[in-house]
Amino acid sequence: MKSRPSSGGLAGIGFEMAGAVAGFSLVGYWIGGYYGNSGLGITIGGALGVVGGTYNMIRTALMASRRESARKKTSDRKKDSQG
């Protein structure tokens, strides 16, 4: 039987992505306002948030894939040793 990812884990990834975009956009707005161009600051901050959020999402997915692969190998070894 295949295990499915939990909805909590998937929601967590989504919240991390949204938080990165929102956080970087706010920082971009603040920096842009300081230099007199808040629209450009929001754009650059939002783009950096998307890049950072995507990087974090890929990193999390790779870690989950490695854990699943290791779990499957351990499960296969137990089956082989039992019979």
C-alpha positions, -999 to 999 in steps of 0.1 A, spaced: 0 0 0 14 34 -10 16 61 17 3 95 8 17 128 20 -2 143 49 -23 173 42 -6 191 71 28 187 54 15 200 21 -2 229 38 30 237 56 49 239 23 23 262 10 24 285 40 62 286 38 60 297 2 33 323 9 53 335 39 85 339 19 67 359 -8 49 381 17 79 387 39 102 396 10 75 418 -5 72 437 28 109 442 31 110 453 -6 82 478 0 101 492 30 134 495 12 117 508 -19 98 534 2 131 545 18 146 551 -17 114 565 -32 103 537 -54 81 513 -34 66 496 -66 101 484 -77 109 473 -42 77 452 -40 85 437 -74 121 427 -65 111 416 -31 83 394 -44 106 379 -70 132 371 -44 104 356 -22 93 333 -51 128 322 -57 135 316 -20 102 298 -15 107 276 -45 142 267 -34 129 258 1 100 237 -15 124 218 -37 148 212 -7 119 199 14 107 176 -14 141 161 -19 146 154 18 111 137 19 121 116 -11 153 105 5 136 96 37 110 76 18 137 58 -1 156 49 31 124 37 47 116 15 17 151 0 17 148 -8 54 114 -23 48 127 -45 20 156 -57 41 132 -68 69 111 -87 43 142 -104 29 154 -115 64 120 -128 74 116 -152 46 
